[in-house]
């Protein structure tokens, strides 16, 4: 009778341990997916900002030339 009780307790402890391990592994993979998604969003935002910076640099040279020629008025 005692061995059956010990076996039942041991079985319950093993099952509980496996549930905890499964939950921990699930959280690790969920966090990995969230980090990957955040990196993808960040890459997209940086690509957009890089495009804006490129456009500004492209438009800056004619603007500086116009300032040097005195075609534009610039004040503080």
Secondary structure, 3 states (H helix, E strand, C coil): CHHHHHHHHHHHHHHHHHHHHHHHHHHHHHHHHHHHHHHHHHHHHHHHHHHHHHHHHHHHHHHHHHHHHCCCCCCC
